[in-house]
């Protein structure tokens, strides 16, 4: 039988009737008791059927139930000369074209049938020299004595026969792989005419290749929490079937499905196995990629947006999404979208280097990238490309002129002020924030007025909860969100301010971290100052007026008292840096003049 990857040689006519082939790799399995099946994995056509012209000799089907004649003995002095007839080999005649020398065998001990060899093996055209053996000891097969190839099992320290991933086929009955988990998907729901349920998938990697495995329902409950990314496991049992290339982008022709026979155990010895493999392309080459192409990219996360809810048209369900701005040393920037748990758990603070595997290229809004169910990423990986990129960005890369290949309605969120500068008048003219999703843009503006009333509030002291606490008037402060009573609280800012540039002005809301940058004082310090020294309290606000800042604004239409109002929120704030800002202005002037 031919492996799936060789079917093209038949359809193209390269393999035809009476052609002579050389088997480079194959698997020999025992099925239905004593039936032998050979699956050819690699072969070479030595002579076409047209050149041979006819069948050679009178080959007969191999019948293991019939007695096999004893091999012809040779004189001892000829023990190291090549055999002149394949019939001298007592094994299956489809074995690889190895060069075999036969041993001296005494004449009165019974030969042993090929049935004694029951292991699944892969033979190769290795040159085999058998040692001199006593007369008529059990004859060993060519496959057992051939040198180990990538498809041969290897015995682990725990006594397991380990098979390489690239040797797995539907015709292999018992197998165990030792592999590293490189990708683990979120739990997904499925529904069709046969019912509904849940599933997840993982990708295993060893020295020979990668294979995808999927678990449904009971197997999901059993294995989902056991399997962790970058950990190594022994995996045995499961259904091997042809890979669905619509969803499976790996090179392997087959994929696994966990079933009731599947066993997964931890493997402590993981040093010998490779980690996730990448094939990075520069971001500048993404415009040349076709729509729906799958690519690997590494870049610096310049900015990352807030979590948004997106309704998926195909299923009608809501899903979390987050947009990032990624830049690399080709001085090119692209928008990248995360989905689901990956979006929810993402932290892009401190401008991390991120290596992405299997991103989907889209023509939506220029050229953009998106994570799919088989995508994964690593933050600040210990690889040469990441170290090179970090050195570039920290040594002037962040100040260079950047080409944007994605079309945006404003920038995409937090992480930095960004480069998409607009005036207040331009933002109003473009109706930013009028759609369902929020828009982002950067502006250079002056602080005109700061509203002091209700600029700070008493917040829950627990980490991650910033809700306002209720003073119970007995020294206790209650947080309704946490449903806990506390003996103390912490101060937090929420400040309303009026900003102005040369074209217009705008009321904005500024939260704790940005207000601390603006006022140069912490919320706790200002809260104590309000109680103890009102003059100093007022001076903090007056000193902050009429100073210029670069800010990133999030704008979105919201309903207040049954009226639609455009709410503007400051999500990033930085003092003016003359050198950096002058470079930006020069770049914009060149672009307007067509000199960029």
Buried (B, 14 or more C-beta within 10 A) or exposed (E): EBBEEBEEBEEEEBBBEBBEBEBBBBBBBBEEEEEBEBBBBBBEBEEBBEEBEEEEEEEEEEEBEEEBEBBEBBEEEEBEEEBEEEEEBBBBEEBBBBEBBBBBBEEEEEBBBBEEBEBBBBBBBBEBBBEEBEEBBEBBBBBEBBEEBBBBBEEBEEEBBBBBBBBBBEBBEEBBBBBBBBBBBEEEEEEEEEEEBBBBBBBBBBEBBBBBBBBBEEBBEBBBEEBEBEEBBBBBBBBBEEBEEEEBBBEBBBBBBBEEEBEBEEBEEBEEBEBBEBEBBBBBEBBEBEEEEBBBBBBBBBBBBBEBEBEEEEEEEEEBBBBBBBBBBBBBBBBBBBBBEBBEEBEBEEBBBBBBBBBBBBEEEBBBBBBBBBBBBBBEBEBEBBEBBBEBBEEEBBEEBBBBBBEBBBBBBBBBBBBBBBBBEBBBEBEBBEEEEBBBBBBBBBBBBBEBEEBBBBBBBBEEEBBBBEEEEEEEBBBEEBEBEBEEBBBBBBBBBBBBBEBBBBBBBBBBBBBBBBBEBBBEBBBEBBEEEEEEBEEBBEEBEEEBBBBBBBBBBEEEEEEEEBBBBBBBBBEEEEEEBEBBEEBBEEEEEEEE
